[in-house]
Amino acid sequence: MVRMRPILNAVLALGLLAAPGAAQTAEDLLAELANPELERWQRVERQLVAEWSKSGSPAMDLLLQRGREALTSGEVDAAIEHLTALTDHAPDFAEGWNARAAAYYQAGHFGPAMADLARTLELNPQHFGAMTGLGLILEETGREAQALEVFRAARAIHPHQPVIRRALARLEARTSGRPT
């Protein structure tokens, strides 16, 4: 089994890399990102994550920031507390659920992480980061066929992301009987 924890942590924490401000709407950025010929996809990805990270409330944005900072500094329990306050006060803010999924995952709580990823995807069905996180957990827990489907859906949204591409290659080889 490939060791997924470092990869998943990076994917779920993707919001930590977001550049402030985006001139385009999330829909515009998603359309641009889906272009297989796009060369500067990292810029578009950062802009999209930054857009998704805007709750519309300075107080909720601060909770997200504090949760992410706690997670980055290894204070997982504090991150879960901040992000739980965020999801309690802004239950329709997908990025709060996604960030808390990362914290739960780092704490080793796969069930709650998967539940939060599912909620993220209910609120934002285009969230390739949540799909990737879910796919990695499914793969790590031996549900390769389900993981493969999730990664295929993520690739349709973000055909450039190396984590998605490597996971697909790995899972397609395993499920087809080819050596990895």
Summary of the structure (lengths in Angstrom):
residues: 180
radius of gyration: 15.7
end to end distance: 10.6
largest distance: 50.8
contacts: 581
relative contact order: 0.13
helix: 72%
strand: 0%
